Amino acid sequence: MITSVFKKSTPINYTLLVIFVLFSFLLYRFHSATGLNSLVDWSKMTGMLVLVFATLFISNFIAKKNGLTRNSGYVILFFFLLSSFSPSIYNNYNIVLSNFFILLAMRRLVSLQTLKAPKEKIFDASLWIFVASLFHFWAINYILLVYISIIFHVSRDYRNWLLPFVALFAISVLFAFYSVLYDSSAINHYLSQATIDLKLDYFSNNYQNIALSIFVTFSVYFVFSSIFSIPNKPLNLQASYKKIIFGFLIGISIYVLSTNKSNDLLLFTFLPLSIMATNTIEYSNNKIMQEVILALFIIAGVFCYVTQL
């Protein structure tokens, strides 16, 4: 059965996932590439591949290290399948980089539940979020998750509320120096991204529309399933699961607000949704339902990927 393959984290299922990711990445890149004739082109492609793998394994680390999932390979599997809904992600350096820094921030925010070095974690998370916003402005929305985390864990110390402003000042100074020394238009370019576009008319073909519809259907199911299951989770982890749900909603807000929309922007929701989907599979007592959900997800991912090549 499909679920039994990824039920445990083993070298075999990790190897399978690495092969799947490598195959889908290379197939899409070579199919869509206008040319890979220079060393620079090959270097960029290699760098993107490394970033994709880093994103996958950081996502898996966040889930397991903080006890949000059991010892399974589902998080990486779902993350990979979600990326198949919009394979053009493999060509979108800014979105992948921005999401990578958001993952580094979420790693610090989720681990805040231990109450070890909370100030360092709040500062680090804020810093990574502001760095992420340099690559996609509306990633700055995740600063809300910093304050949500403060409310959940360390709201009594007023200094914690000020730390994001310290991180903002540090990044602003560094970015100003970069702009003065290397690119005088960088600040204007950054500020020009602070615009809102609520239109949903970006689809270049019907398959992108279908992929978004399938994504929304799965998302609604997994989000509501996660919300209603929170009371059944261990008390010390309930705040972390709430942060995951808020992280998903903030990711959706980035998609809604951003100009130059594409399904690639949904990448910000992949980690929270992968964790919620994994929980739905792991905590379900209905084996048939587990198989059906996973099979439908795989079929949907393959369909969306193939039709958008």
ZASEDO-242582 format. One record per residue (C-alpha): residue number from 1; residue in one letter; x, y negated, z. Coordinates in pm, 1 decimal. Each point is the difference from the previous one (the first is absolute). Layout:
BEGIN
nr NUM | rest A | u X | v Y | w Z .
...
This chain:
BEGIN
nr 1 | rest M | u 0.0 | v 0.0 | w 0.0 .
nr 2 | rest I | u 115.3 | v -356.4 | w -70.3 .
nr 3 | rest T | u -12.7 | v -118.4 | w 362.6 .
nr 4 | rest S | u 219.1 | v 286.0 | w 120.1 .
nr 5 | rest V | u 289.4 | v -117.2 | w -221.4 .
nr 6 | rest F | u 23.7 | v -339.7 | w 170.7 .
nr 7 | rest K | u -131.0 | v 96.1 | w 341.7 .
nr 8 | rest K | u 353.5 | v 10.5 | w 138.9 .
nr 9 | rest S | u 303.7 | v -213.2 | w -73.2 .
nr 10 | rest T | u 240.7 | v 241.6 | w -164.7 .
nr 11 | rest P | u 289.8 | v -39.7 | w -242.0 .
nr 12 | rest I | u -215.8 | v 167.9 | w -264.7 .
nr 13 | rest N | u -286.0 | v -249.0 | w 1.6 .
nr 14 | rest Y | u 239.3 | v -294.0 | w 27.0 .
nr 15 | rest T | u 189.4 | v 135.3 | w -299.7 .
nr 16 | rest L | u -326.4 | v 35.8 | w -192.5 .
nr 17 | rest L | u -97.6 | v -357.5 | w 80.5 .
nr 18 | rest V | u 341.3 | v -133.9 | w -103.0 .
nr 19 | rest I | u -33.8 | v 183.2 | w -332.0 .
nr 20 | rest F | u -354.5 | v -132.8 | w -52.7 .
nr 21 | rest V | u 105.2 | v -358.2 | w 73.6 .
nr 22 | rest L | u 311.0 | v 23.1 | w -216.5 .
nr 23 | rest F | u -193.7 | v 149.8 | w -291.0 .
nr 24 | rest S | u -284.4 | v -254.1 | w 13.4 .
nr 25 | rest F | u 240.8 | v -292.1 | w 39.8 .
nr 26 | rest L | u 226.4 | v 98.1 | w -288.6 .
nr 27 | rest L | u -290.1 | v 95.5 | w -227.5 .
nr 28 | rest Y | u -171.1 | v -335.3 | w 51.0 .
nr 29 | rest R | u 320.6 | v -204.4 | w -24.1 .
nr 30 | rest F | u 118.0 | v 164.4 | w -320.5 .
nr 31 | rest H | u -349.8 | v -11.7 | w -147.4 .
nr 32 | rest S | u -49.0 | v -369.3 | w 77.6 .
nr 33 | rest A | u 356.2 | v -128.7 | w -31.0 .
nr 34 | rest T | u 71.0 | v -239.8 | w -284.1 .
nr 35 | rest G | u 364.0 | v 94.0 | w 16.6 .
nr 36 | rest L | u 262.2 | v 151.4 | w 228.4 .
nr 37 | rest N | u 302.4 | v -89.3 | w -205.9 .
nr 38 | rest S | u 215.4 | v -178.6 | w 252.4 .
nr 39 | rest L | u 162.7 | v 79.7 | w 331.0 .
nr 40 | rest V | u -214.4 | v -268.1 | w 161.8 .
nr 41 | rest D | u -319.7 | v 173.2 | w -115.2 .
nr 42 | rest W | u 116.0 | v 333.5 | w 137.2 .
nr 43 | rest S | u 112.5 | v -161.7 | w 324.7 .
nr 44 | rest K | u -341.1 | v -163.1 | w 48.8 .
nr 45 | rest M | u -177.9 | v 327.5 | w -64.6 .
nr 46 | rest T | u 226.1 | v 184.1 | w 243.8 .
nr 47 | rest G | u -51.8 | v -270.3 | w 261.3 .
nr 48 | rest M | u -376.1 | v 23.8 | w -37.8 .
nr 49 | rest L | u 11.7 | v 379.5 | w 35.5 .
nr 50 | rest V | u 202.2 | v -30.8 | w 321.4 .
nr 51 | rest L | u -249.5 | v -257.2 | w 128.0 .
nr 52 | rest V | u -294.4 | v 228.6 | w -81.0 .
nr 53 | rest F | u 155.0 | v 288.5 | w 194.2 .
nr 54 | rest A | u 90.0 | v -231.5 | w 288.7 .
nr 55 | rest T | u -360.9 | v -120.3 | w 10.4 .
nr 56 | rest L | u -132.3 | v 356.5 | w 12.9 .
nr 57 | rest F | u 230.4 | v 118.6 | w 274.4 .
nr 58 | rest I | u -38.3 | v -313.3 | w 214.3 .
nr 59 | rest S | u -376.4 | v 53.0 | w -19.8 .
nr 60 | rest N | u 44.5 | v 358.5 | w 113.1 .
nr 61 | rest F | u 234.4 | v -111.5 | w 280.5 .
nr 62 | rest I | u -248.1 | v -259.9 | w 130.3 .
nr 63 | rest A | u -281.0 | v 255.4 | w 14.5 .
nr 64 | rest K | u 197.1 | v 277.6 | w 169.7 .
nr 65 | rest K | u 223.7 | v -200.7 | w 230.1 .
nr 66 | rest N | u -301.7 | v -168.3 | w 157.5 .
nr 67 | rest G | u -214.6 | v 313.1 | w 22.1 .
nr 68 | rest L | u -260.8 | v -126.8 | w -246.1 .
nr 69 | rest T | u -3.0 | v 329.3 | w -190.8 .
nr 70 | rest R | u 97.3 | v 355.3 | w 70.2 .
nr 71 | rest N | u 308.4 | v 169.8 | w -141.3 .
nr 72 | rest S | u -127.5 | v 22.1 | w -358.1 .
nr 73 | rest G | u 97.1 | v -125.1 | w -344.1 .
nr 74 | rest Y | u -334.2 | v -163.2 | w -73.0 .
nr 75 | rest V | u 107.2 | v -363.5 | w 46.0 .
nr 76 | rest I | u 255.8 | v 13.3 | w -279.8 .
nr 77 | rest L | u -239.0 | v 204.2 | w -215.2 .
nr 78 | rest F | u -282.9 | v -252.2 | w 35.7 .
nr 79 | rest F | u 236.5 | v -293.6 | w -50.9 .
nr 80 | rest F | u 125.6 | v 159.9 | w -321.9 .
nr 81 | rest L | u -353.6 | v 74.0 | w -121.5 .
nr 82 | rest L | u -109.4 | v -356.4 | w 73.4 .
nr 83 | rest S | u 291.4 | v -131.7 | w -205.8 .
nr 84 | rest S | u -132.0 | v 212.9 | w -287.9 .
nr 85 | rest F | u -313.5 | v -216.8 | w -1.9 .
nr 86 | rest S | u 215.0 | v -286.8 | w -127.9 .
nr 87 | rest P | u 330.0 | v 132.9 | w -142.4 .
nr 88 | rest S | u 91.0 | v -349.2 | w -123.2 .
nr 89 | rest I | u 122.1 | v -48.9 | w 357.6 .
nr 90 | rest Y | u 320.9 | v 164.5 | w -121.4 .
nr 91 | rest N | u 66.7 | v -311.2 | w -211.0 .
nr 92 | rest N | u -100.5 | v -258.2 | w 259.8 .
nr 93 | rest Y | u 316.0 | v -84.2 | w 193.7 .
nr 94 | rest N | u -143.4 | v -289.7 | w 200.4 .
nr 95 | rest I | u -300.4 | v 192.2 | w 133.4 .
nr 96 | rest V | u 207.3 | v 307.5 | w 89.1 .
nr 97 | rest L | u 262.3 | v -213.6 | w 175.2 .
nr 98 | rest S | u -261.7 | v -200.1 | w 186.9 .
nr 99 | rest N | u -175.5 | v 317.0 | w 113.8 .
nr 100 | rest F | u 332.4 | v 151.8 | w 106.1 .
nr 101 | rest F | u 59.9 | v -290.5 | w 240.3 .
nr 102 | rest I | u -359.4 | v 25.1 | w 125.0 .
nr 103 | rest L | u 67.3 | v 365.2 | w 83.8 .
nr 104 | rest L | u 305.5 | v -106.0 | w 201.6 .
nr 105 | rest A | u -224.1 | v -245.5 | w 186.1 .
nr 106 | rest M | u -269.9 | v 261.3 | w 63.4 .
nr 107 | rest R | u 263.3 | v 239.3 | w 131.9 .
nr 108 | rest R | u 79.4 | v -253.3 | w 271.8 .
nr 109 | rest L | u -362.1 | v -91.9 | w 71.5 .
nr 110 | rest V | u -126.5 | v 355.8 | w 32.2 .
nr 111 | rest S | u 287.9 | v 90.3 | w 233.3 .
nr 112 | rest L | u -101.0 | v -291.5 | w 223.7 .
nr 113 | rest Q | u -224.7 | v 248.4 | w 181.2 .
nr 114 | rest T | u 304.5 | v 122.0 | w 194.8 .
nr 115 | rest L | u 45.6 | v -351.3 | w 148.3 .
nr 116 | rest K | u 376.4 | v 36.2 | w -41.9 .
nr 117 | rest A | u 171.3 | v -322.7 | w -114.2 .
nr 118 | rest P | u -329.2 | v -162.0 | w -107.2 .
nr 119 | rest K | u 152.7 | v -340.8 | w -73.6 .
nr 120 | rest E | u 258.7 | v 145.4 | w -236.8 .
nr 121 | rest K | u -270.0 | v 198.2 | w -180.1 .
nr 122 | rest I | u -229.8 | v -299.0 | w -36.3 .
nr 123 | rest F | u 282.1 | v -217.3 | w -132.6 .
nr 124 | rest D | u 124.3 | v 269.3 | w -240.1 .
nr 125 | rest A | u -349.3 | v 70.9 | w -132.7 .
nr 126 | rest S | u -67.7 | v -370.3 | w -54.9 .
nr 127 | rest L | u 333.3 | v -41.7 | w -174.3 .
nr 128 | rest W | u -67.8 | v 289.6 | w -239.9 .
nr 129 | rest I | u -347.8 | v -134.3 | w -78.0 .
nr 130 | rest F | u 135.8 | v -342.6 | w -93.0 .
nr 131 | rest V | u 266.0 | v 166.9 | w -216.2 .
nr 132 | rest A | u -274.5 | v 206.4 | w -168.4 .
nr 133 | rest S | u -190.6 | v -320.8 | w -76.2 .
nr 134 | rest L | u 298.3 | v -125.1 | w -203.6 .
nr 135 | rest F | u -74.7 | v 276.4 | w -251.5 .
nr 136 | rest H | u -378.7 | v -27.3 | w 19.8 .
nr 137 | rest F | u -137.6 | v -300.2 | w 183.8 .
nr 138 | rest W | u -320.1 | v 152.8 | w 140.4 .
nr 139 | rest A | u 197.3 | v 268.8 | w 181.2 .
nr 140 | rest I | u 20.8 | v -273.5 | w 261.0 .
nr 141 | rest N | u -351.2 | v 108.2 | w 104.6 .
nr 142 | rest Y | u 164.8 | v 280.9 | w 196.0 .
nr 143 | rest I | u 105.0 | v -255.5 | w 260.8 .
nr 144 | rest L | u -356.4 | v 52.9 | w 125.5 .
nr 145 | rest L | u 97.7 | v 356.2 | w 85.6 .
nr 146 | rest V | u 281.7 | v -135.6 | w 216.6 .
nr 147 | rest Y | u -247.9 | v -196.4 | w 208.9 .
nr 148 | rest I | u -243.2 | v 290.8 | w 9.7 .
nr 149 | rest S | u 284.3 | v 213.7 | w 137.4 .
nr 150 | rest I | u 83.0 | v -266.2 | w 257.3 .
nr 151 | rest I | u -363.5 | v -2.4 | w 114.0 .
nr 152 | rest F | u -0.5 | v 377.9 | w 33.1 .
nr 153 | rest H | u 324.6 | v 30.3 | w 194.1 .
nr 154 | rest V | u 179.6 | v -310.5 | w 129.9 .
nr 155 | rest S | u -239.2 | v -294.4 | w -2.3 .
nr 156 | rest R | u 78.3 | v -116.3 | w 354.0 .
nr 157 | rest D | u 348.0 | v -131.2 | w -81.8 .
nr 158 | rest Y | u -45.6 | v -330.1 | w -185.6 .
nr 159 | rest R | u 349.4 | v 31.4 | w -153.1 .
nr 160 | rest N | u -118.1 | v 289.0 | w -214.9 .
nr 161 | rest W | u -249.3 | v -230.9 | w -171.3 .
nr 162 | rest L | u 280.2 | v -237.8 | w -100.2 .
nr 163 | rest L | u 241.2 | v 254.8 | w -144.1 .
nr 164 | rest P | u -159.5 | v 7.4 | w -351.0 .
nr 165 | rest F | u 63.9 | v -375.3 | w -22.1 .
nr 166 | rest V | u 366.1 | v 58.1 | w 87.7 .
nr 167 | rest A | u 20.2 | v 260.8 | w -277.3 .
nr 168 | rest L | u -170.1 | v -241.7 | w -241.4 .
nr 169 | rest F | u 253.3 | v -271.0 | w 85.2 .
nr 170 | rest A | u 292.5 | v 240.3 | w -54.2 .
nr 171 | rest I | u -127.0 | v 117.0 | w -339.9 .
nr 172 | rest S | u -85.2 | v -357.0 | w -104.7 .
nr 173 | rest V | u 353.1 | v -119.7 | w 74.2 .
nr 174 | rest L | u 158.8 | v 290.6 | w -186.8 .
nr 175 | rest F | u -234.6 | v -40.9 | w -295.8 .
nr 176 | rest A | u 69.7 | v -375.3 | w -11.9 .
nr 177 | rest F | u 375.9 | v 69.0 | w -10.7 .
nr 178 | rest Y | u -52.4 | v 252.2 | w -280.4 .
nr 179 | rest S | u -209.0 | v -251.5 | w -193.2 .
nr 180 | rest V | u 258.9 | v -274.6 | w 34.9 .
nr 181 | rest L | u 297.3 | v 218.6 | w -88.7 .
nr 182 | rest Y | u -137.9 | v 233.6 | w -267.9 .
nr 183 | rest D | u -348.0 | v -87.6 | w -126.1 .
nr 184 | rest S | u -145.9 | v -345.7 | w 49.8 .
nr 185 | rest S | u -338.7 | v 111.2 | w -132.7 .
nr 186 | rest A | u -40.3 | v 288.6 | w 247.5 .
nr 187 | rest I | u -201.2 | v -197.9 | w 257.3 .
nr 188 | rest N | u -237.2 | v -141.9 | w -260.6 .
nr 189 | rest H | u -44.9 | v 344.8 | w -151.2 .
nr 190 | rest Y | u -78.3 | v 146.0 | w 341.7 .
nr 191 | rest L | u -253.7 | v -270.7 | w 85.2 .
nr 192 | rest S | u -164.0 | v 32.8 | w -341.9 .
nr 193 | rest Q | u -102.5 | v 354.3 | w 94.2 .
nr 194 | rest A | u -216.1 | v -131.0 | w 285.1 .
nr 195 | rest T | u -311.9 | v -0.6 | w -214.6 .
nr 196 | rest I | u -314.6 | v 208.5 | w 24.2 .
nr 197 | rest D | u -173.6 | v 185.2 | w -281.6 .
nr 198 | rest L | u -307.7 | v 205.7 | w 88.4 .
nr 199 | rest K | u -75.0 | v 111.4 | w -355.6 .
nr 200 | rest L | u 4.9 | v 370.0 | w -92.9 .
nr 201 | rest D | u 34.0 | v -22.4 | w -376.5 .
nr 202 | rest Y | u 359.0 | v 112.6 | w -42.9 .
nr 203 | rest F | u -65.9 | v 350.2 | w -138.4 .
nr 204 | rest S | u 175.5 | v 58.0 | w -330.8 .
nr 205 | rest N | u -179.4 | v 332.5 | w -49.4 .
nr 206 | rest N | u -288.1 | v 198.9 | w 149.1 .
nr 207 | rest Y | u 233.9 | v 249.0 | w 165.9 .
nr 208 | rest Q | u 130.7 | v -267.8 | w 237.1 .
nr 209 | rest N | u -358.7 | v -73.8 | w 96.0 .
nr 210 | rest I | u -67.5 | v 370.3 | w 55.8 .
nr 211 | rest A | u 315.9 | v 33.0 | w 212.6 .
nr 212 | rest L | u -110.8 | v -292.7 | w 218.5 .
nr 213 | rest S | u -348.7 | v 150.6 | w 39.2 .
nr 214 | rest I | u 144.3 | v 336.0 | w 107.3 .
nr 215 | rest F | u 235.9 | v -177.5 | w 240.8 .
nr 216 | rest V | u -288.2 | v -192.0 | w 157.8 .
nr 217 | rest T | u -206.7 | v 318.1 | w 38.6 .
nr 218 | rest F | u 277.1 | v 189.1 | w 179.9 .
nr 219 | rest S | u 91.4 | v -306.2 | w 207.4 .
nr 220 | rest V | u -353.2 | v -50.4 | w 131.5 .
nr 221 | rest Y | u -20.8 | v 365.7 | w 99.6 .
nr 222 | rest F | u 336.6 | v 11.2 | w 177.5 .
nr 223 | rest V | u -38.8 | v -337.5 | w 173.0 .
nr 224 | rest F | u -340.9 | v 80.4 | w 148.0 .
nr 225 | rest S | u 117.7 | v 347.3 | w 94.4 .
nr 226 | rest S | u 295.8 | v -156.8 | w 185.1 .
nr 227 | rest I | u -210.0 | v -264.5 | w 174.6 .
nr 228 | rest F | u -245.0 | v 255.6 | w 138.8 .
nr 229 | rest S | u 278.9 | v 237.5 | w 107.4 .
nr 230 | rest I | u 198.1 | v -254.9 | w 205.6 .
nr 231 | rest P | u -184.7 | v 78.0 | w 328.8 .
nr 232 | rest N | u 110.8 | v 362.4 | w -38.4 .
nr 233 | rest K | u 367.4 | v -93.1 | w -27.9 .
nr 234 | rest P | u 239.6 | v -11.8 | w 299.1 .
nr 235 | rest L | u -40.8 | v -324.3 | w 194.7 .
nr 236 | rest N | u 365.5 | v -97.7 | w -39.6 .
nr 237 | rest L | u -31.1 | v 21.7 | w -381.2 .
nr 238 | rest Q | u -335.8 | v -169.5 | w -53.7 .
nr 239 | rest A | u 155.4 | v -346.1 | w -34.5 .
nr 240 | rest S | u 241.0 | v 135.6 | w -263.7 .
nr 241 | rest Y | u -285.0 | v 149.6 | w -202.8 .
nr 242 | rest K | u -182.5 | v -332.9 | w 20.6 .
nr 243 | rest K | u 312.2 | v -175.0 | w -130.5 .
nr 244 | rest I | u 7.5 | v 241.1 | w -292.8 .
nr 245 | rest I | u -359.5 | v -88.9 | w -87.4 .
nr 246 | rest F | u 72.9 | v -371.9 | w 33.5 .
nr 247 | rest G | u 309.5 | v 53.7 | w -216.5 .
nr 248 | rest F | u -220.9 | v 148.7 | w -270.8 .
nr 249 | rest L | u -246.8 | v -290.8 | w 17.4 .
nr 250 | rest I | u 283.1 | v -253.8 | w -21.9 .
nr 251 | rest G | u 133.2 | v 187.9 | w -303.4 .
nr 252 | rest I | u -343.2 | v -34.6 | w -160.7 .
nr 253 | rest S | u 2.2 | v -373.2 | w 77.9 .
nr 254 | rest I | u 328.5 | v -32.2 | w -192.2 .
nr 255 | rest Y | u -162.5 | v 164.4 | w -301.1 .
nr 256 | rest V | u -309.7 | v -221.4 | w 24.2 .
nr 257 | rest L | u 186.6 | v -330.5 | w 38.4 .
nr 258 | rest S | u 287.6 | v 50.6 | w -242.5 .
nr 259 | rest T | u 23.1 | v -155.8 | w -342.4 .
nr 260 | rest N | u 127.5 | v 212.0 | w -289.1 .
nr 261 | rest K | u -198.8 | v 292.3 | w 134.1 .
nr 262 | rest S | u 78.1 | v 359.8 | w -84.7 .
nr 263 | rest N | u -59.2 | v 335.3 | w 164.3 .
nr 264 | rest D | u 367.6 | v -14.7 | w 102.1 .
nr 265 | rest L | u -99.5 | v -232.2 | w 285.4 .
nr 266 | rest L | u -178.6 | v 290.9 | w 165.3 .
nr 267 | rest L | u 346.5 | v 132.7 | w 89.3 .
nr 268 | rest F | u -22.9 | v -196.8 | w 325.9 .
nr 269 | rest T | u -283.6 | v 228.4 | w 109.5 .
nr 270 | rest F | u 170.5 | v 330.2 | w -80.3 .
nr 271 | rest L | u 168.0 | v 64.6 | w 335.9 .
nr 272 | rest P | u -311.7 | v -64.3 | w 212.2 .
nr 273 | rest L | u -219.9 | v 193.1 | w -241.8 .
nr 274 | rest S | u 245.7 | v 292.1 | w -13.8 .
nr 275 | rest I | u -2.5 | v 23.5 | w 379.9 .
nr 276 | rest M | u -379.9 | v -18.2 | w 13.4 .
nr 277 | rest A | u -33.9 | v 262.7 | w -274.0 .
nr 278 | rest T | u 248.3 | v 225.4 | w 179.5 .
nr 279 | rest N | u -195.3 | v -31.4 | w 323.8 .
nr 280 | rest T | u -320.6 | v 90.4 | w -178.7 .
nr 281 | rest I | u 160.1 | v 319.4 | w -131.5 .
nr 282 | rest E | u 187.7 | v 93.6 | w 318.1 .
nr 283 | rest Y | u -287.6 | v -49.6 | w 243.8 .
nr 284 | rest S | u -270.4 | v 157.7 | w -212.8 .
nr 285 | rest N | u -120.7 | v 340.6 | w 119.7 .
nr 286 | rest N | u -160.9 | v 72.9 | w -335.2 .
nr 287 | rest K | u 264.7 | v 173.3 | w -211.5 .
nr 288 | rest I | u -214.1 | v -13.6 | w -312.3 .
nr 289 | rest M | u -45.8 | v -375.2 | w 41.0 .
nr 290 | rest Q | u 376.6 | v -41.1 | w 39.9 .
nr 291 | rest E | u 62.6 | v 185.0 | w -326.3 .
nr 292 | rest V | u -272.0 | v -192.1 | w -185.1 .
nr 293 | rest I | u 127.0 | v -341.6 | w 111.7 .
nr 294 | rest L | u 359.8 | v 78.7 | w -87.9 .
nr 295 | rest A | u -92.1 | v 161.3 | w -332.6 .
nr 296 | rest L | u -214.8 | v -298.7 | w -100.9 .
nr 297 | rest F | u 281.1 | v -238.4 | w 96.8 .
nr 298 | rest I | u 252.6 | v 192.0 | w -208.0 .
nr 299 | rest I | u -233.9 | v 19.5 | w -301.0 .
nr 300 | rest A | u -75.1 | v -372.6 | w 26.6 .
nr 301 | rest G | u 370.9 | v -85.5 | w 28.3 .
nr 302 | rest V | u 97.5 | v 210.0 | w -301.7 .
nr 303 | rest F | u -288.6 | v -141.1 | w -205.4 .
nr 304 | rest C | u 83.5 | v -362.3 | w 81.8 .
nr 305 | rest Y | u 369.6 | v 53.7 | w -66.7 .
nr 306 | rest V | u -41.1 | v 175.3 | w -335.3 .
nr 307 | rest T | u -259.0 | v -246.0 | w -132.7 .
nr 308 | rest Q | u 225.3 | v -298.0 | w 79.1 .
nr 309 | rest L | u 315.9 | v 130.6 | w -163.3 .
